């Protein structure tokens, strides 16, 4: 039964999960999740070439072997199955390596 509020989307991926970008073929680790697009309309117009849905989760990703971070729509990601760690200069500031190829947030409040 609908109460007039939009349904909350369940994220397919979680903070600390290593992912692969389907279109741009890079690996990275998720360090934050937005339940829906939280950028500006200008950013969306410039960067979302695929016009990914704004009402689905979007992810902040530390890109492996770069100094880059990205903001990625859920539909462009898939689980990474390489079992290789991610190397990024900010990684140790926001995440720590856990068992099973996953990372956990250093900010225990999340």
C-alpha positions as YAML, in Angstrom:
chain: A
units: angstrom
residues:
- id: 1
  name: UNK
  ca: [0.00, 0.00, 0.00]
- id: 2
  name: UNK
  ca: [1.46, 3.36, -1.03]
- id: 3
  name: UNK
  ca: [1.52, 6.28, 1.38]
- id: 4
  name: UNK
  ca: [2.44, 8.81, -1.32]
- id: 5
  name: UNK
  ca: [6.17, 8.62, -0.53]
- id: 6
  name: UNK
  ca: [8.60, 7.15, -3.06]
- id: 7
  name: UNK
  ca: [9.74, 3.64, -2.22]
- id: 8
  name: UNK
  ca: [13.21, 3.43, -0.74]
- id: 9
  name: UNK
  ca: [15.57, 1.66, -3.12]
- id: 10
  name: UNK
  ca: [17.70, -1.19, -1.84]
- id: 11
  name: UNK
  ca: [21.32, -0.89, -2.92]
- id: 12
  name: UNK
  ca: [22.77, -3.89, -4.73]
- id: 13
  name: UNK
  ca: [26.29, -3.08, -3.51]
- id: 14
  name: UNK
  ca: [27.68, -1.98, -0.15]
- id: 15
  name: UNK
  ca: [30.47, 0.14, 1.27]
- id: 16
  name: UNK
  ca: [33.71, -1.79, 1.04]
- id: 17
  name: UNK
  ca: [32.65, -3.97, -1.86]
- id: 18
  name: UNK
  ca: [35.01, -4.24, -4.84]
- id: 19
  name: UNK
  ca: [33.23, -3.62, -8.13]
- id: 20
  name: UNK
  ca: [33.91, -3.51, -11.87]
- id: 21
  name: UNK
  ca: [32.54, -0.79, -14.17]
- id: 22
  name: UNK
  ca: [30.68, -2.50, -17.03]
- id: 23
  name: UNK
  ca: [31.25, 0.26, -19.60]
- id: 24
  name: UNK
  ca: [34.63, 1.72, -18.74]
- id: 25
  name: UNK
  ca: [36.35, -1.50, -17.61]
- id: 26
  name: UNK
  ca: [37.91, -0.38, -14.35]
- id: 27
  name: UNK
  ca: [37.89, -1.84, -10.86]
- id: 28
  name: UNK
  ca: [37.36, 0.03, -7.63]
- id: 29
  name: UNK
  ca: [36.00, -0.10, -4.13]
- id: 30
  name: UNK
  ca: [32.81, 1.58, -2.94]
- id: 31
  name: UNK
  ca: [33.33, 4.10, -0.13]
- id: 32
  name: UNK
  ca: [29.87, 5.67, 0.00]
- id: 33
  name: UNK
  ca: [26.34, 5.00, -1.28]
- id: 34
  name: UNK
  ca: [23.54, 7.41, -2.13]
- id: 35
  name: UNK
  ca: [20.04, 5.83, -2.26]
- id: 36
  name: UNK
  ca: [19.32, 8.05, -5.30]
- id: 37
  name: UNK
  ca: [21.33, 10.46, -7.44]
- id: 38
  name: UNK
  ca: [22.55, 13.30, -5.20]
- id: 39
  name: UNK
  ca: [24.47, 15.44, -7.69]
- id: 40
  name: UNK
  ca: [23.44, 18.54, -9.56]
- id: 41
  name: UNK
  ca: [21.49, 18.57, -12.80]
- id: 42
  name: UNK
  ca: [24.52, 20.17, -14.47]
- id: 43
  name: UNK
  ca: [26.80, 17.30, -13.35]
- id: 44
  name: UNK
  ca: [24.25, 14.75, -14.53]
- id: 45
  name: UNK
  ca: [23.99, 16.35, -17.97]
- id: 46
  name: UNK
  ca: [27.80, 16.46, -18.34]
- id: 47
  name: UNK
  ca: [28.69, 13.05, -16.94]
- id: 48
  name: UNK
  ca: [25.80, 10.63, -17.28]
- id: 49
  name: UNK
  ca: [26.18, 9.71, -20.94]
- id: 50
  name: UNK
  ca: [23.91, 6.69, -20.46]
- id: 51
  name: UNK
  ca: [21.21, 8.72, -18.68]
- id: 52
  name: UNK
  ca: [21.21, 6.34, -15.77]
- id: 53
  name: UNK
  ca: [18.14, 6.46, -13.54]
- id: 54
  name: UNK
  ca: [18.29, 9.08, -10.81]
- id: 55
  name: UNK
  ca: [15.90, 7.18, -8.55]
- id: 56
  name: UNK
  ca: [18.22, 4.16, -8.16]
- id: 57
  name: UNK
  ca: [21.35, 3.98, -5.95]
- id: 58
  name: UNK
  ca: [24.57, 5.76, -7.00]
- id: 59
  name: UNK
  ca: [28.02, 4.88, -5.65]
- id: 60
  name: UNK
  ca: [31.20, 6.77, -4.78]
- id: 61
  name: UNK
  ca: [34.12, 4.61, -5.95]
- id: 62
  name: UNK
  ca: [37.89, 4.77, -5.38]
- id: 63
  name: UNK
  ca: [39.34, 3.73, -8.76]
- id: 64
  name: UNK
  ca: [42.10, 1.07, -8.61]
- id: 65
  name: UNK
  ca: [45.66, 2.18, -9.51]
- id: 66
  name: UNK
  ca: [44.69, 5.86, -9.91]
- id: 67
  name: UNK
  ca: [44.13, 8.91, -7.72]
- id: 68
  name: UNK
  ca: [40.59, 9.19, -9.13]
- id: 69
  name: UNK
  ca: [37.21, 8.78, -7.53]
- id: 70
  name: UNK
  ca: [34.02, 8.31, -9.52]
- id: 71
  name: UNK
  ca: [30.29, 8.64, -8.98]
- id: 72
  name: UNK
  ca: [28.58, 5.71, -10.67]
- id: 73
  name: UNK
  ca: [25.00, 4.59, -11.24]
- id: 74
  name: UNK
  ca: [24.19, 1.12, -9.97]
- id: 75
  name: UNK
  ca: [23.35, -0.26, -13.40]
- id: 76
  name: UNK
  ca: [26.92, 0.39, -14.59]
- id: 77
  name: UNK
  ca: [28.51, -1.75, -11.88]
- id: 78
  name: UNK
  ca: [28.95, -5.47, -11.34]
- id: 79
  name: UNK
  ca: [30.75, -7.42, -8.61]
- id: 80
  name: UNK
  ca: [34.50, -7.82, -9.17]
- id: 81
  name: UNK
  ca: [35.56, -11.45, -9.07]
- id: 82
  name: UNK
  ca: [39.35, -11.11, -9.25]
- id: 83
  name: UNK
  ca: [39.94, -11.34, -5.46]
- id: 84
  name: UNK
  ca: [42.71, -8.75, -5.94]
- id: 85
  name: UNK
  ca: [43.02, -5.83, -3.51]
- id: 86
  name: UNK
  ca: [42.43, -2.27, -4.67]
- id: 87
  name: UNK
  ca: [45.30, 0.22, -4.62]
- id: 88
  name: UNK
  ca: [44.35, 3.86, -4.14]
- id: 89
  name: UNK
  ca: [46.08, 6.62, -2.13]
- id: 90
  name: UNK
  ca: [42.91, 7.45, -0.12]
- id: 91
  name: UNK
  ca: [41.96, 3.86, 0.63]
- id: 92
  name: UNK
  ca: [43.60, 3.62, 4.07]
- id: 93
  name: UNK
  ca: [41.92, 6.88, 5.13]
- id: 94
  name: UNK
  ca: [38.36, 5.65, 4.55]
- id: 95
  name: UNK
  ca: [38.46, 1.83, 4.49]
- id: 96
  name: UNK
  ca: [40.39, -1.07, 5.93]
- id: 97
  name: UNK
  ca: [40.93, -4.51, 4.44]
- id: 98
  name: UNK
  ca: [38.74, -7.24, 5.88]
- id: 99
  name: UNK
  ca: [38.44, -10.96, 5.31]
- id: 100
  name: UNK
  ca: [37.20, -12.33, 1.99]
- id: 101
  name: UNK
  ca: [38.39, -9.53, -0.30]
- id: 102
  name: UNK
  ca: [36.01, -6.99, 1.20]
- id: 103
  name: UNK
  ca: [36.79, -3.71, 2.98]
- id: 104
  name: UNK
  ca: [35.08, -2.16, 5.97]
- id: 105
  name: UNK
  ca: [34.50, 1.50, 6.73]
- id: 106
  name: UNK
  ca: [36.86, 3.20, 9.15]
- id: 107
  name: UNK
  ca: [33.91, 5.40, 10.13]
- id: 108
  name: UNK
  ca: [32.04, 2.98, 12.38]
- id: 109
  name: UNK
  ca: [29.02, 5.34, 12.50]
- id: 110
  name: UNK
  ca: [27.97, 4.25, 8.97]
...
